[in-house]
Amino acid sequence: MRVHVVDHPLVSHKLTTLRDERTDSPTFRRLADELVTLLAYEATRDVRVEPVTVTTPVSPASGVRLAVPKPLVVPILRAGLGMLEGMMRLLPTAEVGFLGMVRNEETLEAATYAERLPEDLSGRQCYVLDPMLATGGTLAAAIRFLTDRGADHITAICLLSAPEGCKRLEDDLQGLDVPVTVVTAALDDHLNEKGYIVPGLGDAGDRLYGLAH
């Protein structure tokens, strides 16, 4: 597993405002959307393409297009939905699947409560959207869910990550013969006793939508 922390001043600038407790939900949604597009640019460096020739007004030109099967973007409900538009802005022809997972606040384990995905993901690259890589349980379960259906390349895009979550992810995915990359805006200090990232930015879902669980 590879963790890539995107080092860019615009990423840091937008993340700083997202962290600020005074940032309201509309501003938080807009900045999260912009930040995801920046992260997606880095995350899609390995997207599969195939050669194609087009005709310009002057002459034929060699280029590339997204390979078939097209990549699958999978937001983890509910907070991952706040990242979808920013991702699709960069990959408008990708397909989208949905995975509903919830973390038990006592055991911190993840359970699947809804899914809308192809039954066969053989040969598919998947981009998983989850704002917070905290304990790592939800993301690990999501990746296993996708690879069990045949996905052979996973990239997770997270606004923030915690060292404990990265370690849990690496441990839980031991023996998985599929490349996994985590692309994140920052690797924070630690988790608190409630499983929240410190310093973090609070509950991403609540800050995106202004609703309690």
N, C-alpha and C positions, 0 to 999 in steps of 0.2 A: 504494500500500500504506500502511496506517495501523498504527502501533504504539501500543497503549494500555497504559500501566503503571498498574495498579490501586493507587491511593493510599488505603489504609485501614489503621488500626492493627491490626485483627485479622489482615489479610493479612501485615503485617510481623512480627507476633508469631509466627505459625505458621511463616513462612519462616525466621525466626531459629533456631527449634528444628530445622527440617529441615536447616539448614546444619551444625549441631553434629555433629561426628564421633562424639560419645558417644551420639547418638540411635540406639536399636536398630531393627531392621527392623519389628517390630510397631507401635512408636510412629511410625516414619516413614510406614508405610502409612496409619495412622489420620489423621495430620496432613495427608498429601498428599491424602487423600480429602476432608477438611474444606476444605482450601485450594482444591481444584478447584471445589467447590460455590460458594465465594465468587467465584472468577474467572468461573464459568459465569453467575452472576447478571449480571455486567457484559457478558459475551460475548453474551448472548441479548437484549440490548436491541433488536436489529434483527430478531428472529425474526418470520417472517411469520404474521399472524393474519387471520382473517375474522370478520365480525360474526355474532352469534348472539343469539337472544332466549330467555331461560329464564323460568320462572314461579317466583317466590319464594312463601313462605307468605302474602304480602301482595298481590303484584301482578306483572305481567310486568316483566322487567328486561332492558335491553340489555347485551350483553357481547361477548367475543371468545373464539375457540378457535383452536388451531393450524391453519393453513391446510394444504390438500392440494396437492401432496404434502408429507408431514411431513418435518421436518428429519432429516438423516442424521448420526449421530455415528460418527466413524471414528478409533478408537485406532490408533496406529502401534505394531505389536508390537516388542519385548515390553513395554517400559516404559510405553507408553501404556495398557496394561490396568490399571495401578495408578491411572489417572485415571477409568476408565469409570464406576464406581459413583457417584462424586461428581457426575459429569455427569448420569447418569440419574436421580439423586435429584431434580434440577431439571426434567428433561425426560423423564418416565417413558414418554410415548407416542411418543417419537422412535424411529426405526429405527436399527439398529447394523450397520455394516459393518466389516470388518477388513482392514488393510493391513500386510503384513510387509515391512519394509525394514531393511537392514543396511548399516552404514557400513564401508567398507574402511579399516582403521586406518592403512594406508600412503598410499593416494591420497586418503582422506577423502571419496570419492565414494559415493553411495547406490545400492543395487541392490534391486529388488523380488524377494522370494523366495516370497511367498504373498499371495493376496487373496481376499476373500469380499465382493463388492460387486455391486450391480445393474449389468447391462450398460449400461443407459440411465439417466443421472442428469440428464436434461434438466429444467431448472427447479427443481433441488434446491438447498437450502441445506445446506452441509456444515460440521460442526464437527470439526476435526481435533485429536486429543489427542496431544501429544508433550511430555514433561516438559522437555526441554532444547533450546532453539534455540541451538546452538553454532556449527558451521560454516555451517549453513543448507542444506546439500546435501540432506539427507534430507527436510526439510519442503518444499523447493522441488520435489523430485521427486514427493512425495506430492500436492502441489497441482496440478501438471501432470497427474498421473495422473487425478485427479478431474475436472479441467476438460476433459480430452480426452474424457471420457465424458459431458460435458454439464453438469456442475455450474456454476451461475451465480452463486454467492455463497459465499465461503470465510471462515470464522473459525477461526484456530488458537489453541488455548489451551496456553500453555507456563508451567511453573512459573518458569523462569528463561530469560533471553535474553542474548546477547552482541552487542555492536555489529557485529562482523564478520558474524555470522549474519544480522542484520537487513539489512545492506548486501548480502550475497550473495543473500538472498531477493529484495530489490528489484531487483537486477541481473538475476537469472535469470528474473524474471517480467515483465520489460520487454515491452510489447506485448500482454500478456494483458488482454483486455477483460472482466475479471471482478473485482469488488471483493474485496480481500483485507485482512483485519484480523488482527493478532496481539494477543492479550490475554495479558498476562504479569504476574507478581507483582513482578518487578524486572528492570532492565536493568543487568547487571553490567559490570565494568571491561574485560576483554579475554579472549582465548583464550591458553592457553599453547602451547608448542611441540608438545604432543600433541593439541591441539584440544579441550582441556577448558576449561570456563568458570572464570574466576578472579574473585572468590573461590569462586563456585559452591557445590556441595554434593557433589561427587564423581560417581560413576556412579549415576544414578538407578535403573537396572534392578537393579544389584547391591544397592543399599540398600533397594529395595522387597522383593526376593525372596531376598537373601542367597546368590545363586548367581553363579559366574563365567560368563563368556561361553562 
